[in-house]
Amino acid sequence: MSRPGPVWVTGGAGFIGAHLALTLLGAGERVVVIDSLTYAGRRERLSAALDRRELELVVADVRDRARLTALARLAPPSLIYHLAAETHVDRSLAHP
């Protein structure tokens, strides 16, 4: 079922996010993956689909309001799965 706008998956190069992004692609969705590709995000997790027109990988930090606002103007999402997070609780407490 394709939506009017793409589905955004923040943290989409992480273990769970990449699986979700690939599953959505398999269901016929257009997907924008937003990931900062730090220690947890890996471009390789999406390698099977990076050449597909229905997938866009945006290397960005979800805390960058200006960048996400600009992206939303270009590709307004129909749905957002927010999976971006620090994997270690102490990192999340130090830098929420």
QUIHU-V968404 format. One record per residue. N is the residue number from 0. RES is the residue in one letter. BURIAL is + if it has 24 or more other C-alpha atoms within 12 Angstrom, else -. D_CENTER is the distance of its C-alpha to the mean C-alpha in Angstrom with 2 decimals. Layout:
# QUIHU-V968404
n->(N N)
res->(RES RES)
burial->(BURIAL BURIAL)
d_center->(D_CENTER D_CENTER)
This chain:
# QUIHU-V968404
n->(0 1 2 3 4 5 6 7 8 9 10 11 12 13 14 15 16 17 18 19 20 21 22 23 24 25 26 27 28 29 30 31 32 33 34 35 36 37 38 39 40 41 42 43 44 45 46 47 48 49 50 51 52 53 54 55 56 57 58 59 60 61 62 63 64 65 66 67 68 69 70 71 72 73 74 75 76 77 78 79 80 81 82 83 84 85 86 87 88 89 90 91 92 93 94 95)
res->(M S R P G P V W V T G G A G F I G A H L A L T L L G A G E R V V V I D S L T Y A G R R E R L S A A L D R R E L E L V V A D V R D R A R L T A L A R L A P P S L I Y H L A A E T H V D R S L A H P)
burial->(- - - - - + + + + + + + + + + + + + + + + + - + + - - - + + + + + + + + + - - + + + + - + + - - + - - - - + + + + + + + - + - - - - - + - - + - - - - - + - - + + - + + + + - - - - - - - - - -)
d_center->(19.11 17.40 16.58 17.73 14.37 10.97 8.78 5.62 3.32 3.38 4.84 3.61 6.64 8.77 11.53 10.71 6.95 7.98 10.94 9.47 7.52 10.93 12.90 11.61 12.48 15.73 16.44 16.41 13.34 11.67 7.89 5.71 2.62 3.29 5.36 9.13 10.24 13.03 15.15 12.69 9.86 11.44 10.96 13.71 11.89 10.51 13.90 15.39 13.35 12.63 15.86 15.09 15.22 13.01 9.87 8.71 7.05 7.38 8.78 9.28 10.18 9.31 13.11 13.84 15.06 16.60 13.65 11.48 14.76 15.38 12.11 12.95 16.37 15.41 13.01 13.70 11.45 13.59 11.55 8.81 7.90 7.87 7.80 7.86 11.53 14.43 15.93 19.43 21.04 23.22 20.42 18.98 22.54 23.26 20.16 18.78)
